[in-house]
């Protein structure tokens, strides 16, 4: 593995990119103080972190002529890594649902150069 393979130009390096999430829908009496973050390498994984929440987190990934749904249990703090390696190249919407709170953002799946 060589660290000087810079042939891939219009991508951020292999560091994780933060996925900007917006809170959508829900009620005004939502989950208080909850924090949700998501990062991706754009190739093989999306990592989701949830803090100050207890319950089931549902993750939906929609785009590229496909959709997938995952869930994981959070007890005050939770972290999950979702494999996106088999998804086709496309822009995807990611939706993270915590009870009646919905957080949504987009990420781009890029080809894996071998």
N, C-alpha and C positions, 0 to 999 in steps of 0.2 A: 504494500500500500504506500503510495507516494503522496506526500502532502502538497506537492507543487503541481497538481493537475488543475490548472486554472482555465481550461478550455471552455468551461461552462460560463458564459459571460453574463447574461441578463438575469442571473439568480443571485440571491444573497448567498454568502458562503455556506458551508455545511452546518453553521450554527442554527439553533432553533429560531424560527420566526414566531413572534407573538401573534395570535389571532385576535383581532379586535372584536370583542363581544358587546352587543347592546342588549339591554333588558327590553323585552317587548311584551305586550299584553299583561296578563296578571291583574291583580286587584291592588288597590291602594294599601290594603292590609296584607302586604306580602311578607315574605321571609325577611326578617330584619337582620342586617349586618352580614348577610351571606356574601362570600367572595367566590367568584368563578373565574379561572384563567385557563387558557388553552394555548398550546404551542404546537408547532409542527416542523418537521424537517422537509416537508413537501414531497417526500419520497416514500417513506416506509411507516411513519408513525405520527399520531396525534396524541398529545398528552394533555389530560384534563385534571385540574386541581380544584377541589371544592372545600371551602372552610366555613365554619360557623353554620353548619347544616347537619341535620340527622334525618335520614330517610333514603329513599331510592332516587338516584340520579339516572335519568333516561337521556341517552345521547342519540340523536338522529343525524345521519350524514346523507345528504340528498344532492344529486347531480350526476353528470356523466352517464345519463340514461340508466341510473341505478339509485337505489336507496338502501340504507342499512340502519338497523337500530340495535343499540347496546344498552345495557343497564348495569349499574354497580351500586352497592350499598355504601352509604357514607355515615360514619358515626363521629360527628363533630368535624372531622377532617377526612378527606378521601382523595385518592390519586389513582388514575387509571390511564393506561396506555393502550390505544386502539391501533391495530395494524391496518394501514391503508395501502400496503404494498401491492395488493391485488386490484386496487381500483384503477380505472383507466385515467389517462391524462385529461384533466378537466378542472373547472372551477366548481367547488362544492360549497353548499351551505351546511354549516354545522349548527345544530340546535340542541341546547342542553336544558332539560326540563327538571325543575326541582319543585315538586308539589304544584303550586299554581304560578310559579315564576318561570319565565322562558328567557334564555339568553341565546342570542343568535349572532353568527358571524360567518365569514367566508374564508376559504383557503384554496390554494391552487396546488393540485397534484401534478408534479413534473415527472418526466421520464427518469428511470433509474439507468444511469450510464454504466455499462459494464465493461 
